[in-house]
Amino acid sequence: MAKKPLVISTTRGVTFSQQAGQTLLDASIASQFPVPHSCHSAKCRQCIVTVAEGTTHKFRDENLTPGELASGCILACARTATSDLLIEAGELVHKNIPPVVNIPAMVSGIKRLSSELILATLQLPMSARFHYLAGQHVAVTNSDGIRRNYSMCEASPQDGHIRILIRKHETGLMSRYWFDRAAQGDLLTLEGPSGTFGENIARYNRPLFIAEKEGIAPLLALKASVNTTGLLLFWLGAGKGEVYNAGSEFDGLAESHIQCFADFSETSMQAMQNTLIKETDCSSVDAVYVCGSAAFLKQIKPLLKREPFRRLPVHTEVFIPSGPR
């Protein structure tokens, strides 16, 4: 006899069912009220929720502090309910997340935007039903079994192709593949799409984008998915040549829209704050989207607590280690 689905309720009035074998995260995605997430593997911590009532079973290690665990926090991707639950999960937005698929892809283009940055084009099979939302990412595995997550640069596949940005990392195995021996015709495997980074983008009229290095990729996709007036994009760790070459590759990305900073030092933070304050229509900026490494997000926190940033909703995406779901 099949087990009766468990009822998961949130403190804000959303209710969904968890079927046998589902994680809390998978159940929320199936209900089209997805808990915010990125990696599905307890690395990004974005699917953190608090259990107010009920019990759960942990089947995967969680990257949570003792204080978080004591207050009832769990990761929705690492738990399954063992009773009906009441959880605090913030405001869950109704969204149909495209299904995760495993498909082959072929490298059809490799363009160096600089000595440190590659724009790769991947051709999808004609029969593949690969759909994604702007801001989502995909896991790419090469013939050696090396796997790495990359965000798509456009809001949707273009003529059966997707494009990704690859930053050179001296110790990165996948980075070495792309910069040393990748060639047109190479066969790869894609698993995805994943993430909810851009699920709220349609709510805003004029978001501010802050990217670290290749973190500009999902922000380019978000920018292309909405009609924004007077785009503001702060790009840290990028050279002027990369800005120029990126502008030539992506429609509507003018150099004048981008403020470049060499690092995320206090000097750069102050410069970003001053730039936005001097912006003639600063009051129309209604959200902030940030994408970068965990270290970058930690560094950027003090800036987001300053005026005029602290009055704005902030959405973040962190670079996460690659691994199985």
N, C-alpha and C positions, 0 to 999 in steps of 0.2 A: 504494500500500500504506500502510495507516494506521500511524502511528508507535506504537511500543510505549510504554505509559505508563511514566513514571519513578517510582522508588520513593523516597519521602521518609520517613526514619526520624528519630525524636527520641531524645535521650540517655536519656529515661525510658521507652522501650519502645513508644511509639505509632508505627504505620506506616500511611502512606496513599499513594495514587497521584496523580500529577499528569498529567492528560490534556493533549493538544496544545491550546494556546491558553489554558490556565488560568494564573492567577497562583498562587503558593504559598498565598496566603490563600484564594483560591477553592477550591483543591484541599482545603485543610484543612476548609473549611466543608462541601464536598460529602461528605467522609468522616465528618462529624458529630463531628469532633474539632477544632473551630475554634480557630485562633490568636486570642487576645484582640485585638479591634479595635474601631474606632468609625467611621472616615470612609471607608475604601476609597480614599483619594486622597493618601496620604503626608503628611497634615497633623497627625494626632493622635499619631503615633509609637507607638501602643499595640501595633502588630503587629510590634515589633522582635524579631528572633531572631538567633542567632549560628550561622554556618555552620562546622561542625567538619570536614566532608569534602565534596568535590564542588564544582561550579561553577554559577553562575547568570548570567542576563542581566538587566541593569537597563534598563527601558524608561520610567522616570519618575524625576524628581529625588527624592532622599531627604533628609529633614531630619535628617541625622546629623552628628556632630562628627568631625573627623579621627581622634580617639582611638577612637571607636566603629568607624569604618570599618577602622582598622588592626587592631582586635581581631576582625574578621570579622562585625560586626553588619550586618544588612540589614533592610529593611522588607518583610514578606511580601506587601504589596499592590503593591509596586513592582518585584517580581522574579518571574522564571519560572526554573525549574531547567533546566539544559542537560545535567545528568548526574544519576545517583542522588545523593541528599544525606543527610548526617547533620547534624541541627541541634539546638541547645539552645533549647527554646521554653518552658521551665517545664513545669508540670503542665497538660496539655490535658484538659479535661473533656468527656465524651461529651454532646453536645447537638445536637438537630436544630434548626438555625436556620431560621426561616420564610423562604421565598424573597422576594427583592426584586421588587416589582411597581410599575408605573406606572398610577395610576388617577385619575380625576377626583374631586373632592369639592366640596361646597357649604357655605358658611358658614351655619350654622343658628342660631348664638347668639354674642353678644359681650357679656360682662359685665365691667365694670370693678371689680376688687377694690380699686383705689386709683387715684390719678391717674397712677401709674407702672406698674401691672400689670393686664393683661387676661387673662381666662379665655375662650378661644374654643372653640366647639363646631363640629366639622366633620361633616357628614353624608356617609356613604359610599354608593356605589351599592348597590342591593339585590342585584345580581348579583356584587358584588366579593368575592373571597376574600382578604380582608386580615387576616392574623393576625400577631401580634407577641408578643415576650416582654417581661415587665415590665423596664423600664429601657432599652428600645430607643428610637430616635428615627426621625424621618421628615423628608425634605426637602420643603418646601412652596414651590411656585412660583405667583405670582399672574399676572394677565393681562398685566402689563407685563414678564414674564420675570424678575422679581426673585425670588431663591431664598434660603431660610433654613432651617436645621435646627432642629427642635423635638422635645423628648421628650414622649411621651404621659404623661398624668397618672394613668392607670388601668392596671390589670394586663392588661386586655383590652378590646376594643371593647364599648361599652355600647349595646345596641339599635341597632346600625348606626352608631354615632357614636364619635368620639374627641375628647378634649379636650386642649388645649395651653395653656401659659402663655406670655405675651409680655410682656417687660420693655421699658419705654420707653428707647430709646437715641437721643439727639439727632441723631447722625450716621448712624443706621441707616436705609437705604432701606426695608426691610421693616417696620421699626418705625414709620416715618412712615405707611406704608400702613395698618397696623392701627389706629393712634391717630387718624389724620386722615380717612380715607375708607372704611375697610372697612365693609361693610354685609351684612345678611342677604341671602342669595341670590347672593352673589359666588361665582364658580366658580374653583377652584384645581386644581392638579395635585399629587399626592403621589407621591413615590418613596421606597420603603422596604419594610420596616423595616431598620434597620442597627444594628450594635453588639452587644457581649457584656457590657455593664456588669453586668447582674444574673444572669449565668449560674450563679454559685455561691450565690445567696441562700438556697436551700433547705438548705444545709449548716448554717446558723447559727440559733441559738435567739433571740438578742437582739442584733442589730446596732445600732450607733450610726450615725446619719445626720448628715452635716455638709453644708449646702448654702449656696451663694452665690446670692442673688437668685433668678432663675428656675430655678436648678439644683435647686430643691426638686421640680420636676416628676417626674423619673425616680425620685426617692426616695419620692414619694407612691405611684407605681406599685409599687415594690418593697415598700413597707409593706403595700399591699393584697394582695400576692401570697403573703404568709406570715403565719402566726399568731405575732405577736410579743407578748411580755409586757412591759408597761411601756415603751412606745416612748420613745426618747430622740432628739430631733432638734434640732440646733443650726442656726439659720437666720440667716445673716449678710446684712446689707444690706436687711432687711425691717422694715417699720414694724408697730406693734402692730395698726393697722387691717387690714393685709393678713393678719396671723395670724388675726384674728377672722373676717374674711370667708372666708379659705381653710378655716377650721374648719367654717364653715357649709355649705361646698360639698362637702367630702370626708368620707364616713362614718368615724367613729372617730378623727378628727383633733381632739383636744381641745387647747385652749389650754395646759392644764397640762402637755402632753407636749412643748411647744416652748419652747426658750430662744432669745430674740431678741438679736442683737447688731448694732449700727449699722454696724460695719466689721470689718476683720480686723487691727486694731492689736495691739500687744503686750498692752495692757490686756484686749482681748477674748480673746486667746489664754489669758491667765492665768485669766480668768473661766471659760472652758470647761474648763480643766484642773481648777480648783477645784470646779466643778459636778459633774464626773464623779467626782472623788475623794470628795466628800461624799455621792454617791449611795449609798443604803443597800445596794443590791445590785450595786455596781460590778463585782464579780468575775464576774458572769454575762454581762457584755458580751463578746461573742466575735468581733466583727469591726467594721471601720469602713468606711463607704461615703461617699465625698466627691465632690461635683459642683460645678464652677465654672469660672472662667476660668483660663487658664494662669498669670496673675499671682497669682490666689488660691491655686492649688495650690502655687505656689512659696512663698508666704507661710505656708501651713499646714504645710509640711514640718517646721519646728522643733517645732511642737506635737506632731506624730505621733511624734517621737523622745523625748518626755517620758513619764514614767509617768502614768497606766497605759496610755497609747496604744501605746507601742512594743512591747508584747508581742502586739499584735493584728494579724491580717492586714488589709491596707488595699487597698481597691478604689477606683479613681478614674475619673472621666469628665470630660473637659475640653471646654469650649465650643470648637467648631471652626469655621473659616471655611466658608461654604457654597460649593459648586462642584460640577462634574460628577464622577461616580465615575470 
